[in-house]
Amino acid sequence: MRRSHNAVWLWIQRFSQLTEYFHVGRVGCVAIDESWFQVGGHEAWLWIAVEPYERKVLGVYVSRHRNILVAELILAQLKAKYGVKPIYSDGAVWYPDACRSLGLRHHVYGDDLRGYVERTIQCFKDRIESFDDYFPCRRLRCPMNHVKAWLSLYAFYYNFIRRHEISLETSAKRTKATEY
């Protein structure tokens, strides 16, 4: 069906608020990372928190800055939503301090988890780029609410609709179970 870009934009703004009512299920730990991206020629930071074993996105956040205050705000929201869980990050200086102030255990993740988190971030950044092509942000210092709405809707798609590759660990367990 043909739809105008404006109709799609309005649909995203309206229905992205409903994504808060869906829960991802069991959360054992939280892996978090951030990455720089551009919206309408202005720099911003994309923060993504994932549950790596269930392959679910727990939160997508956008900010203009990357520091301990933003990290603490994001981790506080995750703690309020999912409870006290171990936090895994890439070892950036703001995560240990933010975790300490919130009473969370912080760990630095290894290469296997780093690869998964980086692939997830790249997947979201690719979608932001295509979204910005169709709905460019031309306002100076825009609060990026339209980007946040788009990302929350894409996180819903990522968690509940998109097919995920089976991890090597799960694949090995299934193979072993079918041998017997």
C-alpha positions as CSV (number, residue, x, y, z in Angstrom):
1,M,0.0,0.0,0.0
2,R,1.1,3.5,-0.7
3,R,1.3,5.8,2.3
4,S,2.8,9.3,2.7
5,H,5.9,9.8,4.8
6,N,3.8,12.0,7.0
7,A,1.3,9.3,7.7
8,V,4.0,6.9,8.6
9,W,5.6,9.5,10.9
10,L,2.3,10.1,12.7
11,W,1.7,6.4,13.1
12,I,5.2,6.0,14.7
13,Q,4.6,8.8,17.1
14,R,1.2,7.5,18.1
15,F,2.0,3.8,18.5
16,S,5.5,3.9,19.9
17,Q,4.0,4.8,23.4
18,L,2.3,1.4,23.5
19,T,5.6,-0.5,23.5
20,E,6.1,0.3,27.2
21,Y,3.3,-2.3,28.0
22,F,5.2,-5.2,26.6
23,H,7.7,-7.0,28.8
24,V,10.7,-9.1,27.6
25,G,10.4,-11.8,30.1
26,R,13.2,-13.2,32.2
27,V,16.2,-10.9,32.7
28,G,19.3,-12.4,34.1
29,C,21.8,-9.6,33.4
30,V,22.1,-6.4,31.5
31,A,24.8,-5.6,28.9
32,I,25.0,-1.9,27.9
33,D,27.0,0.1,25.5
34,E,26.8,3.4,23.7
35,S,27.7,4.7,20.2
36,W,27.9,8.0,18.4
37,F,25.5,8.8,15.6
38,Q,24.1,11.8,13.7
39,V,20.6,13.0,13.5
40,G,20.0,15.8,11.0
41,G,23.7,16.7,11.0
42,H,23.9,17.0,14.8
43,E,25.7,14.5,17.0
44,A,24.0,12.3,19.5
45,W,24.6,9.1,21.5
46,L,22.7,5.9,21.2
47,W,22.6,3.8,24.4
48,I,21.4,0.2,24.2
49,A,20.8,-2.2,27.0
50,V,20.3,-5.8,26.1
51,E,19.7,-9.2,27.8
52,P,22.2,-11.2,25.8
53,Y,21.0,-14.7,26.6
54,E,17.4,-14.0,25.7
55,R,18.5,-11.7,22.9
56,K,16.1,-9.0,23.9
57,V,16.6,-5.2,23.9
58,L,15.8,-3.9,27.4
59,G,16.1,-0.2,26.6
60,V,17.1,2.2,23.9
61,Y,18.1,5.7,24.9
62,V,19.2,8.8,23.0
63,S,21.2,11.6,24.5
64,R,23.3,14.6,23.5
65,H,26.1,13.8,25.9
66,R,28.0,10.7,27.1
67,N,29.0,11.0,30.7
68,I,28.4,9.5,34.2
69,L,25.2,11.5,34.7
70,V,23.5,10.1,31.6
71,A,24.8,6.6,32.4
72,E,23.4,6.8,35.9
73,L,20.0,8.0,34.6
74,I,19.8,5.1,32.2
75,L,20.9,2.5,34.7
76,A,18.4,3.9,37.3
77,Q,15.6,3.5,34.7
78,L,16.7,-0.1,34.0
79,K,16.9,-0.9,37.7
80,A,13.4,0.5,38.3
81,K,12.0,-1.6,35.4
82,Y,13.9,-4.9,35.8
83,G,15.3,-4.8,39.4
84,V,18.9,-5.2,40.6
85,K,20.8,-7.1,37.9
86,P,24.5,-7.4,37.1
87,I,25.6,-4.8,34.6
88,Y,28.1,-5.7,31.9
89,S,29.8,-3.0,29.9
90,D,32.9,-2.3,27.7
91,G,34.8,-0.8,30.6
92,A,34.1,2.9,29.9
93,V,34.8,5.0,32.9
94,W,31.2,6.2,33.6
95,Y,29.7,2.7,34.1
96,P,31.5,1.6,37.3
97,D,30.8,4.9,39.0
98,A,27.2,4.9,38.0
99,C,26.7,1.3,39.1
100,R,28.4,2.0,42.4
101,S,26.1,4.9,43.1
102,L,23.0,2.8,42.3
103,G,24.2,-0.3,44.2
104,L,24.6,-2.4,41.1
105,R,27.4,-4.9,40.4
106,H,29.5,-3.9,37.4
107,H,31.5,-6.3,35.2
108,V,33.5,-5.8,32.0
109,Y,32.3,-8.1,29.3
110,G,34.5,-10.3,27.1
111,D,34.8,-10.4,23.3
112,D,31.9,-12.8,22.7
113,L,29.4,-10.5,24.5
114,R,31.0,-7.4,23.1
115,G,30.4,-8.7,19.5
116,Y,26.7,-9.3,20.2
117,V,26.2,-5.9,21.8
118,E,28.1,-4.1,18.9
119,R,26.0,-6.0,16.3
120,T,22.8,-5.0,18.0
121,I,23.9,-1.3,18.2
122,Q,24.9,-1.4,14.5
123,C,21.5,-2.8,13.6
124,F,19.8,0.1,15.4
125,K,22.2,2.7,13.9
126,D,21.4,1.4,10.4
127,R,17.7,1.9,11.1
128,I,18.3,5.4,12.5
129,E,20.2,6.3,9.3
130,S,17.3,5.1,7.1
131,F,14.8,6.9,9.3
132,D,16.8,10.1,9.2
133,D,16.9,9.9,5.4
134,Y,13.0,9.9,5.3
135,F,12.4,12.1,8.3
136,P,15.4,14.4,8.5
137,C,15.7,16.5,11.6
138,R,16.2,20.1,10.6
139,R,15.7,21.8,14.0
140,L,18.8,23.0,15.9
141,R,19.1,21.2,19.2
142,C,16.0,19.1,18.6
143,P,15.0,17.0,21.7
144,M,14.9,14.0,19.3
145,N,11.6,12.7,20.5
146,H,10.8,11.5,17.0
147,V,14.0,9.4,17.0
148,K,13.2,8.0,20.5
149,A,9.7,7.1,19.3
150,W,11.1,5.4,16.2
151,L,13.7,3.5,18.3
152,S,11.2,2.2,20.8
153,L,9.0,0.9,18.0
154,Y,12.0,-0.7,16.4
155,A,13.0,-2.3,19.7
156,F,9.5,-3.8,19.9
157,Y,9.9,-5.2,16.4
158,Y,13.4,-6.5,17.3
159,N,12.2,-8.2,20.5
160,F,8.8,-9.7,19.4
161,I,8.7,-9.9,15.6
162,R,12.2,-10.2,14.1
163,R,13.8,-13.6,13.8
164,H,17.1,-14.0,15.7
165,E,19.9,-16.3,14.9
166,I,20.3,-19.1,17.3
167,S,23.4,-18.8,19.4
168,L,26.1,-21.4,19.2
169,E,25.4,-22.5,22.7
170,T,21.7,-23.1,22.0
171,S,22.5,-24.8,18.7
172,A,24.9,-27.2,20.4
173,K,22.4,-28.1,23.1
174,R,19.7,-28.8,20.5
175,T,22.0,-31.0,18.5
176,K,23.0,-32.9,21.6
177,A,19.4,-33.4,22.6
178,T,18.4,-34.8,19.2
179,E,21.3,-37.3,19.3
180,Y,19.8,-39.2,22.2
